[in-house]
Amino acid sequence: MLEIREITALETFPVRHPVLRNDKPLKSCAFDGDDLRSTKHFGLYENEELAGVISVFKVQNSAFANDMQFQIRGMAVLETFRKRGFGEQLVRHVETFVSEKSGKLIWFNARQNAVRFYKSLGYEVCGDSFDIPDVGIHLRMFKNMT
């Protein structure tokens, strides 16, 4: 049985760490703003086993004129659960959440190897690629929610 439910920032670490920060200390899984009231974290569980996580932050990016922007961070699915649509379910869950909050735009910095996945969900690239030190090449992506 699959279920997506709200979790704490700390509960994202067992997925964030091996997928996004594997060669870094566990504390690198903590993101600025993780504990703000406006930030939400969601976990996708299969038979009560955490398979994937996603976090959504209410953050304005000056690259976009829209009000009510939200940023996705820390989207990750454990390797043993990949290729089963779990990532798409997590993104769609956040899109519904953002729409319910009257959000106008979702943006994020996508790892280069994830760009095709996000494009398949209707996200567009904005600008050139850039390097996040110790993490890798990223592209800013977005989707208007109106």
Buried (B, 14 or more C-beta within 10 A) or exposed (E): EEEBEEBEBEBBBBBBBEBBBEEEEEEBBBBEBBEEEEBBBBBBBBEEEBBBBBBBBBBBBEEBEBEBBBBBBBBBBBEEBEEBEBBBBBBEBBBEBBEEBEBBBBBBBBBEEBBEBBEEEEBEBEEEEEEEEEEEEBBBBBBEBE
